[in-house]
Amino acid sequence: MAKSEVDQITDEKIAKGGVLVKFYFDMQHKEKEKLQPLMTDLINERLMKEKGVIYCYGVIEEPMLVNDVYSTSATVTVLFDSFLSIINVAFNYAPAGVEIMRPTKEMTFRIFDLHAILMDLSQLSVTYSRYMLEHVLKGEDLETVSKALEGRAELGKKLLEKKSVDPDGPQTPK
């Protein structure tokens, strides 16, 4: 039996460091008829357009009434070009669950990739912290924290730029 085009693309991407993941999302709304379009928008207009997403598709459950609020869930299968892309989506969309489907054995990361993952996690943390602080702090305290966060973000960018010039870092003589 011949492989489908989707299977071929999936195999090729995974061989080059891609990852096939299932995300589990849930959503609540007071109006039942708004849930399906909101979940469809999440899948087709948001997740599909995220950096590193090769393809995604989902199955949305029929909404049900729970404590005067309608609730639905979706299982979304996503093929990413790298592990780093998964982190960004997981942080930005906060799925209820994540399951790595492929590869099924082990994954190998270059030190450069681990640096990029850690720097992106740090940047996501700064972005989240800034959002939280801007909605809690006022006046002079907000200005002080904002300046510190901007300085930290600039330092992170410089470190990433420096690392991207030489992704393998210094070489050890043999």
KEROLUM-646395 format. One record per residue: z negated, y negated, x of N, C-alpha, C, O, CB in turn. Coordinates in steps of 0.02 Angstrom, whole numbers, padded with zeros to 5 digits, always signed. Glycine has a CB too. Layout:
ZYXZYXZYXZYXZYX...
! end
This chain:
+00000+00059+00042+00000+00000+00000+00000-00062+00044-00041-00068+00090-00061+00000-00048+00045-00107+00031+00051-00169+00070-00006-00217+00053-00029-00221-00003+00120-00203+00056-00027-00253+00105-00079-00303+00095-00050-00364+00060+00008-00382+00070-00112-00323+00163-00092-00395+00019-00071-00456-00015-00070-00513+00036-00097-00506+00091-00118-00473-00074-00038-00567+00018-00035-00626+00062-00105-00653+00076-00119-00674+00132+00010-00680+00031-00148-00652+00026-00217-00675+00034-00254-00631+00084-00290-00656+00127-00254-00676-00034-00245-00565+00079-00277-00520+00126-00252-00531+00197-00292-00529+00244-00265-00447+00105-00188-00543+00205-00160-00555+00271-00188-00620+00301-00207-00621+00359-00083-00559+00268-00190-00672+00262-00217-00736+00285-00291-00727+00304-00314-00752+00356-00209-00791+00231-00328-00692+00261-00399-00681+00274-00409-00643+00340-00449-00663+00381-00431-00641+00217-00371-00589+00350-00377-00550+00412-00361-00592+00473-00396-00588+00523-00331-00489+00409-00307-00632+00469-00287-00674+00525-00341-00725+00542-00357-00735+00601-00221-00709+00510-00368-00758+00492-00419-00810+00504-00483-00780+00531-00514-00808+00576-00433-00849+00440-00504-00723+00505-00566-00692+00528-00557-00669+00601-00605-00673+00640-00585-00632+00483-00498-00645+00619-00485-00625+00688-00491-00684+00735-00503-00675+00795-00415-00593+00693-00481-00745+00710-00485-00805+00751-00550-00844+00742-00554-00902+00760-00426-00851+00735-00601-00811+00714-00666-00844+00706-00683-00867+00636-00735-00897+00626-00670-00901+00752-00639-00854+00589-00653-00873+00520-00707-00830+00488-00725-00777+00515-00589-00868+00479-00733-00853+00432-00787-00817+00397-00773-00819+00322-00758-00872+00295-00857-00848+00414-00779-00762+00289-00771-00757+00217-00841-00754+00186-00882-00711+00204-00729-00694+00196-00854-00800+00141-00922-00809+00113-00920-00811+00038-00871-00834+00008-00954-00873+00141-00973-00787+00006-00984-00798-00065-01042-00846-00072-01096-00836-00044-00998-00731-00103-01030-00899-00111-01082-00946-00128-01100-00935-00201-01057-00919-00242-01060-01021-00115-01163-00943-00216-01187-00937-00285-01215-01005-00305-01264-01029-00276-01241-00880-00293-01184-01035-00355-01204-01101-00379-01232-01096-00449-01212-01053-00488-01146-01150-00376-01278-01141-00465-01301-01147-00534-01300-01220-00553-01304-01265-00510-01373-01116-00542-01295-01232-00617-01290-01301-00641-01319-01304-00711-01313-01257-00750-01216-01325-00641-01352-01360-00727-01382-01369-00793-01358-01435-00822-01343-01483-00786-01460-01368-00789-01354-01437-00889-01335-01498-00924-01357-01492-00996-01361-01437-01023-01257-01511-00919-01372-01548-01027-01392-01547-01098-01334-01531-01144-01344-01507-01199-01423-01614-01117-01273-01545-01121-01213-01533-01162-01175-01473-01135-01149-01474-01079-01168-01596-01163-01171-01421-01175-01139-01358-01155-01067-01368-01133-01046-01339-01083-01141-01309-01213-01029-01409-01169-00958-01417-01155-00943-01454-01090-00886-01455-01068-00925-01453-01212-00993-01483-01059-00982-01519-00996-00990-01473-00935-00967-01490-00880-01030-01577-00990-01023-01416-00943-01038-01374-00886-00976-01343-00854-00968-01346-00793-01085-01320-00906-00932-01313-00893-00873-01281-00865-00830-01331-00826-00810-01316-00770-00831-01248-00922-00814-01390-00855-00775-01439-00816-00810-01462-00752-00777-01473-00701-00759-01499-00859-00876-01470-00754-00912-01491-00694-00909-01438-00640-00899-01453-00581-00986-01505-00712-00917-01375-00659-00914-01321-00611-00843-01312-00584-00833-01298-00525-00939-01255-00642-00794-01320-00627-00724-01316-00605-00709-01372-00555-00674-01360-00506-00676-01321-00666-00734-01431-00568-00726-01487-00522-00758-01472-00455-00729-01487-00402-00756-01551-00552-00817-01443-00456-00851-01424-00394-00806-01378-00352-00799-01387-00292-00918-01390-00409-00777-01329-00384-00737-01279-00348-00670-01308-00326-00652-01306-00267-00726-01217-00392-00632-01336-00374-00563-01356-00360-00555-01424-00327-00510-01434-00286-00524-01357-00424-00599-01470-00343-00591-01538-00317-00638-01555-00260-00625-01602-00222-00602-01587-00373-00690-01518-00252-00738-01534-00199-00737-01481-00144-00719-01496-00087-00809-01541-00228-00756-01419-00161-00759-01367-00109-00690-01355-00077-00685-01350-00016-00785-01302-00140-00638-01351-00118-00572-01336-00092-00548-01389-00042-00507-01375+00001-00522-01331-00149-00574-01450-00048-00552-01505-00006-00598-01517+00054-00586-01563+00093-00547-01567-00046-00648-01476+00061-00694-01485+00118-00660-01464+00183-00619-01418+00185-00758-01444+00107-00679-01497+00237-00653-01481+00303-00670-01409+00320-00727-01387+00312-00682-01530+00357-00619-01372+00343-00630-01303+00365-00620-01251+00311-00622-01191+00326-00698-01296+00392-00608-01271+00248-00597-01223+00195-00523-01204+00194-00479-01247+00189-00618-01252+00125-00509-01140+00200-00440-01115+00198-00420-01103+00125-00367-01125+00103-00433-01049+00239-00464-01069+00088-00454-01060+00016-00521-01047-00017-00569-01028+00016-00405-01002+00001-00523-01057-00082-00583-01038-00120-00563-01025-00192-00515-01054-00219-00638-01093-00116-00600-00981-00223-00592-00967-00294-00659-00946-00322-00702-00920-00286-00537-00912-00307-00667-00956-00387-00732-00941-00416-00729-00913-00486-00678-00920-00521-00775-01002-00417-00783-00882-00505-00792-00856-00572-00852-00892-00602-00907-00890-00574-00802-00777-00573-00840-00926-00658-00893-00965-00691-00918-00928-00752-00879-00907-00794-00867-01035-00710-00983-00920-00755-01014-00885-00811-01017-00931-00873-01017-00992-00868-01085-00862-00793-01018-00900-00930-01025-00937-00993-01094-00970-00996-01144-00937-00982-01014-00890-01055-01097-01035-01013-01162-01068-01016-01208-01037-01069-01186-01014-01121-01152-01142-01031-01273-01038-01053-01322-01013-01101-01379-01063-01106-01394-01099-01059-01349-00943-01081-01411-01065-01164-01466-01111-01177-01531-01083-01149-01551-01027-01164-01473-01124-01253-01563-01124-01106-01627-01105-01076-01673-01166-01080-01660-01217-01048-01618-01081-01001-01725-01162-01120-01774-01216-01128-01740-01283-01145-01752-01334-01112-01815-01224-01065-01699-01284-01196-01666-01345-01221-01614-01374-01173-01592-01431-01183-01718-01396-01236-01595-01338-01122-01543-01359-01075-01495-01302-01065-01516-01244-01059-01575-01383-01007-01431-01318-01062-01381-01265-01049-01376-01254-00974-01381-01301-00934-01312-01284-01079-01366-01191-00956-01363-01172-00886-01304-01126-00875-01288-01083-00917-01429-01138-00864-01270-01135-00819-01216-01089-00801-01221-01075-00726-01257-01110-00690-01146-01118-00820-01184-01026-00704-01181-01010-00633-01110-00992-00615-01069-00977-00658-01230-00952-00614-01096-00994-00551-01030-00976-00526-01037-00938-00461-01080-00954-00420-00985-01038-00517-00995-00889-00452-00989-00854-00388-00923-00878-00358-00870-00869-00388-00991-00775-00397-00927-00909-00300-00869-00939-00269-00857-00906-00201-00900-00906-00157-00878-01017-00261-00798-00878-00193-00778-00847-00130-00739-00899-00090-00691-00929-00115-00736-00782-00142-00759-00908-00027-00728-00960+00015-00712-00930+00083-00753-00897+00114-00775-01021+00022-00651-00943+00106-00632-00925+00175-00635-00989+00216-00601-01038+00201-00561-00892+00178-00677-00987+00268-00686-01044+00313-00652-01030+00380-00645-00972+00400-00761-01060+00324-00631-01082+00414-00601-01073+00479-00652-01062+00534-00636-01037+00588-00559-01134+00497-00716-01079+00520-00769-01070+00570-00837-01069+00537-00844-01089+00479-00766-01126+00624-00886-01046+00574-00954-01045+00549-00981-01115+00537-01019-01127+00491-01000-01007+00597-00962-01162+00580-00984-01231+00574-00967-01260+00505-01008-01296+00476-00953-01274+00628-00909-01244+00479-00889-01270+00413-00936-01245+00358-00948-01281+00309-00816-01250+00398-00960-01185+00365-01007-01157+00315-01071-01198+00313-01096-01213+00259-01023-01082+00331-01096-01216+00370-01157-01255+00374-01150-01321+00337-01193-01340+00298-01177-01267+00447-01095-01355+00349-01084-01419+00316-01081-01411+00240-01112-01451+00204-01019-01450+00340-01046-01361+00216-01041-01351+00143-01109-01331+00115-01129-01357+00062-00988-01297+00126-01144-01286+00148-01209-01264+00123-01258-01322+00120-01296-01328+00072-01238-01208+00169-01257-01365+00170-01302-01422+00170-01284-01473+00117-01328-01499+00082-01302-01456+00239-01220-01487+00109-01198-01539+00062-01198-01517-00011-01205-01560-00055-01129-01560+00080-01192-01453-00025-01187-01430-00095-01246-01386-00117-01251-01370-00176-01123-01391-00104-01290-01368-00072-01352-01331-00087-01342-01274-00136-01369-01275-00191-01403-01379-00115-01303-01223-00117-01295-01166-00162-01361-01129-00171-01406-01133-00129-01241-01118-00134-01366-01093-00226-01426-01053-00239-01429-00993-00193-01483-00967-00179-01428-01031-00313-01372-00971-00169-01369-00914-00123-01305-00914-00083-01255-00944-00102-01375-00849-00162-01307-00880-00025-01250-00874+00019-01247-00802+00044-01298-00774+00064-01255-00925+00079-01188-00773+00043-01179-00705+00067-01117-00702+00112-01062-00719+00089-01173-00655+00008-01125-00682+00174-01068-00675+00219-01035-00607+00205-01067-00555+00211-01090-00680+00294-00972-00610+00185-00935-00549+00168-00899-00519+00229-00898-00459+00238-00885-00564+00112-00870-00563+00269-00834-00542+00329-00840-00596+00381-00839-00655+00362-00760-00527+00313-00847-00581+00443-00847-00515+00472-00909-00476+00452-00960-00505+00433-00841-00519+00548-00904-00411+00457-00959-00368+00435-01004-00345+00492-01057-00316+00480-00932-00308+00399-00984-00358+00552-01024-00336+00609-01056-00397+00642-01097-00431+00611-00982-00297+00660-01038-00411+00703-01069-00468+00738-01019-00524+00747-00958-00515+00744-01096-00445+00805-01047-00584+00759-01006-00642+00773-01025-00668+00842-01083-00664+00862-01016-00698+00718-00976-00693+00878-00988-00720+00945-00974-00794+00944-00926-00817+00914-00943-00684+00997-01018-00832+00976-01011-00904+00980-01008-00925+01053-01047-00901+01094-01069-00940+00943-00962-00970+01069-00961-01001+01135-01018-01053+01135-01038-01077+01082-00891-01034+01151-01042-01068+01193-01095-01118+01199-01071-01184+01168-01110-01218+01135-01115-01129+01273-01008-01202+01179-00980-01263+01150-00987-01262+01073-01005-01312+01043-00906-01271+01170-00973-01204+01042-00979-01198+00970-01051-01206+00947-01064-01239+00897-00951-01130+00946-01097-01177+00984-01168-01184+00966-01191-01256+00974-01229-01281+00933-01212-01138+01010-01166-01290+01025-01183-01361+01033-01157-01401+00973-01193-01443+00946-01153-01390+01099-01095-01387+00953-01066-01423+00896-01105-01409+00833-01117-01455+00793-00992-01403+00887-01125-01347+00822-01164-01329+00763-01230-01367+00763-01249-01398+00712-01177-01253+00760-01265-01366+00819-01330-01400+00822-01323-01475+00815-01365-01507+00783-01364-01383+00888-01272-01505+00845-01262-01577+00838-01245-01595+00766-01269-01645+00740-01206-01601+00886-01204-01554+00733-01187-01568+00663-01249-01561+00619-01259-01600+00573-01132-01520+00638-01290-01510+00632-01353-01503+00594-01397-01564+00604-01428-01588+00557-01390-01439+00616-01400-01587+00665-01440-01646+00679-01413-01706+00641-01451-01745+00612-01442-01660+00755-01347-01715+00642-01316-01771+00607-01328-01766+00531-01342-01816+00498-01241-01774+00622-01322-01706+00504-01335-01696+00432-01407-01714+00416-01421-01744+00364-01321-01624+00412-01452-01696+00460-01523-01712+00450-01534-01787+00451-01572-01813+00410-01566-01678+00504-01501-01821+00497-01507-01894+00501-01480-01926+00437-01511-01971+00409-01470-01921+00563-01423-01903+00415-01392-01930+00354-01438-01920+00294-01449-01966+00254-01324-01897+00341-01465-01860+00288-01511-01845+00233-01574-01888+00238-01598-01916+00188-01529-01770+00233-01601-01892+00298-01662-01932+00308-01649-02005+00290-01690-02037+00257-01687-01927+00381-01592-02031+00312-01575-02101+00297-01572-02111+00221-01599-02160+00195-01508-02121+00329-01539-02066+00186-01534-02072+00114-01604-02073+00082-01618-02115+00040-01492-02014+00085-01645-02026+00102-01713-02022+00074-01753-02085+00090-01787-02112+00046-01749-01959+00101-01750-02107+00152-01790-02165+00173-01766-02229+00139-01807-02272+00121-01787-02173+00248-01701-02236+00130-01675-02297+00098-01697-02302+00026-01699-02357-00003-01599-02298+00102-01713-02245-00005-01735-02247-00074-01811-02249-00081-01837-02253-00136-01708-02186-00110-01846-02246-00023-01919-02247-00025-01946-02309+00011-01991-02343-00015-01947-02184+00008-01920-02323+00070-01945-02380+00109-01915-02446+00085-01862-02447+00055-01928-02370+00183-01950-02499+00099-01928-02566+00080-01935-02614+00139-01975-02601+00184-01968-02593+00018-01897-02668+00137-01904-02724+00183-01901-02707+00257-01855-02673+00280-01967-02757+00171-01951-02732+00294-01952-02727+00366-01956-02654+00389-01924-02636+00439-02011-02765+00394-01993-02612+00354-01998-02541+00373-01930-02507+00369-01912-02468+00413-02048-02505+00327-01892-02522+00316-01825-02493+00307-01779-02515+00364-01742-02475+00391-01796-02514+00239-01782-02579+00382-01739-02606+00435-01755-02572+00502-01709-02555+00539-01748-02682+00441-01819-02563+00518-01839-02531+00580-01814-02459+00584-01786-02439+00634-01915-02533+00588-01824-02422+00531-01802-02352+00529-01726-02347+00531-01699-02303+00564-01830-02316+00466-01691-02392+00496-01618-02392+00495-01590-02403+00565-01542-02369+00585-01592-02446+00447-01618-02450+00602-01595-02463+00670-01607-02403+00715-01564-02386+00755-01631-02525+00699-01663-02371+00707-01678-02311+00747-01628-02255+00731-01605-02220+00776-01750-02287+00736-01613-02246+00667-01565-02194+00647-01495-02209+00672-01458-02164+00692-01565-02186+00571-01475-02273+00670-01409-02292+00695-01404-02277+00770-01353-02252+00793-01395-02367+00682-01456-02293+00807-01457-02279+00879-01452-02205+00893-01416-02183+00938-01520-02307+00911-01487-02166+00854-01485-02094+00862-01416-02066+00846-01391-02022+00881-01538-02060+00818-01385-02092+00793-01318-02070+00774-01267-02086+00829-01224-02045+00844-01296-02103+00708-01273-02145+00859-01227-02165+00913-01236-02119+00974-01187-02099+01005-01239-02238+00933-01298-02104+00990-01311-02059+01046-01280-01991+01033-01250-01961+01077-01387-02052+01058-01288-01965+00972-01259-01901+00953-01183-01901+00960-01154-01853+00984-01278-01883+00883-01151-01955+00938-01078-01961+00944-01057-01960+01017-01008-01927+01035-01053-02025+00910-01093-01997+01059-01076-01999+01130-01084-01930+01162-01042-01910+01202-01121-02050+01166-01136-01895+01144-01146-01827+01171-01090-01781+01149-01066-01741+01190-01214-01799+01148-01069-01785+01086-01014-01743+01062-00949-01760+01098-00912-01716+01118-01004-01751+00987-00935-01825+01107-00874-01846+01142-00875-01821+01214-00824-01796+01239-00867-01923+01140-00931-01827+01246-00938-01804+01315-00926-01729+01320-00893-01705+01365-01007-01822+01343-00954-01692+01273-00947-01619+01273-00876-01598+01256-00852-01548+01283-00997-01588+01224-00842-01635+01212-00775-01616+01193-00725-01625+01250-00672-01594+01250-00752-01655+01132-00741-01669+01299-00698-01678+01356-00698-01615+01399-00646-01595+01426-00720-01740+01398-00755-01583+01406-00761-01522+01445-00800-01470+01405-00860-01461+01416-00797-01536+01513-00765-01436+01357-00800-01390+01312-00834-01332+01346-00880-01302+01317-00752-01365+01262-00812-01314+01407-00844-01257+01440-00899-01278+01487-00932-01236+01518-00792-01218+01479-00910-01344+01492-00964-01369+01534-00951-01357+01608-00895-01338+01627-01029-01337+01515-01001-01368+01649-00991-01359+01721-00978-01285+01737-01007-01241+01706-01052-01385+01761-00936-01274+01785-00919-01206+01806-00963-01184+01864-00976-01223+01910-00844-01201+01825-00984-01122+01862-01023-01095+01917-00976-01062+01967-00934-01021+01948-01076-01043+01891-00981-01080+02031-00937-01049+02080-00951-00975+02086-01008-00952+02079-00945-01082+02148-00897-00936+02098-00905-00863+02105-00904-00841+02176-00909-00782+02190-00851-00826+02067
! end
